[in-house]
Amino acid sequence: MTLNELSGPLELEMITGSPDTEITGGYTSDLLSDVMAHAVEGSALITIQAHNNAVAVASHVNLPAINLCNSRPVTDDMLASAQQHGIAVCRSPLDQFTVSGILYSLMEPRVPGRPGTGQNAG
């Protein structure tokens, strides 16, 4: 699913990167060590951490996008770093719980091993 497809439901403002950026899921956390340990490549990071460390972690884990919640302000340093690493940065006025829930509901049929996909073990 592209960020452009998600922009309406998530009320996303594209700050940098391409609206054609594809994401395959999401990972919600403000603890960047948790993101490094558990986020899945291709996911969007859903966070309020609007700084260079979030970009570094996203780059390390191969996350194509960072979705900042609660209309967090973004520093020029973060934007420059995101552009350098090819990571899209978006902002939403919605909180992390709401963004996560909406993203899950939109992507759930596409995520292998999740309810409703017919691919559950058991």
Residue pairs with C-beta under 8 A, 6 or more apart in sequence:
1 22
1 23
1 24
1 106
1 107
1 110
2 19
2 20
2 21
2 22
2 23
3 12
3 14
3 17
3 18
3 19
3 20
3 21
3 23
3 44
3 65
3 88
3 90
4 19
4 20
5 106
6 12
6 23
6 103
6 106
7 14
7 19
7 90
9 102
9 106
10 67
10 90
10 92
10 94
10 99
10 102
10 103
11 92
11 93
11 94
12 67
12 90
12 91
12 92
13 90
13 91
13 92
14 88
14 90
15 74
15 79
15 89
15 90
15 91
16 79
16 82
16 83
16 88
16 89
17 65
17 82
17 83
17 86
17 87
17 88
17 89
17 90
18 88
19 88
21 64
21 65
21 88
22 42
22 64
23 42
23 43
23 44
23 64
23 65
24 40
24 42
24 43
24 107
24 110
24 111
25 40
25 42
25 43
25 44
25 103
25 107
25 111
26 43
26 44
26 45
26 46
26 67
26 99
26 100
26 103
26 104
26 107
27 35
27 38
27 39
27 40
27 43
27 44
27 45
27 46
27 63
28 46
28 47
28 96
28 99
28 100
29 35
29 38
29 39
29 45
29 46
29 47
30 47
30 48
30 49
30 96
32 49
32 53
32 54
32 57
35 45
35 47
35 57
35 58
35 61
35 63
36 57
36 60
36 61
39 45
39 61
39 63
41 61
41 62
41 63
42 62
42 63
42 64
43 63
44 63
44 64
44 65
44 66
44 67
44 103
45 54
45 57
45 58
45 63
45 65
45 66
45 67
46 67
46 69
46 96
46 99
46 100
46 103
47 54
47 66
47 67
47 68
47 69
47 96
48 68
48 69
48 70
48 72
48 96
49 68
50 68
50 72
50 73
50 74
50 75
50 78
51 75
51 77
51 78
52 75
52 77
52 78
52 81
54 66
54 78
55 66
55 78
55 81
55 82
55 85
55 87
55 89
56 81
57 63
58 64
58 65
58 66
58 82
58 85
58 87
59 85
59 87
63 87
64 86
64 87
64 88
65 87
65 88
65 89
65 90
66 82
66 87
66 88
66 89
66 90
67 90
67 91
67 92
67 99
68 74
68 89
68 90
68 91
68 92
69 91
69 92
69 94
69 95
69 96
69 99
70 92
70 93
70 94
70 95
70 96
71 91
71 92
71 93
72 91
74 89
74 91
78 89
79 89
82 88
82 89
92 99
94 102
108 114
108 115
108 116
108 117
109 116
109 117
110 117
111 117
112 119
113 119
113 120
113 121
114 120
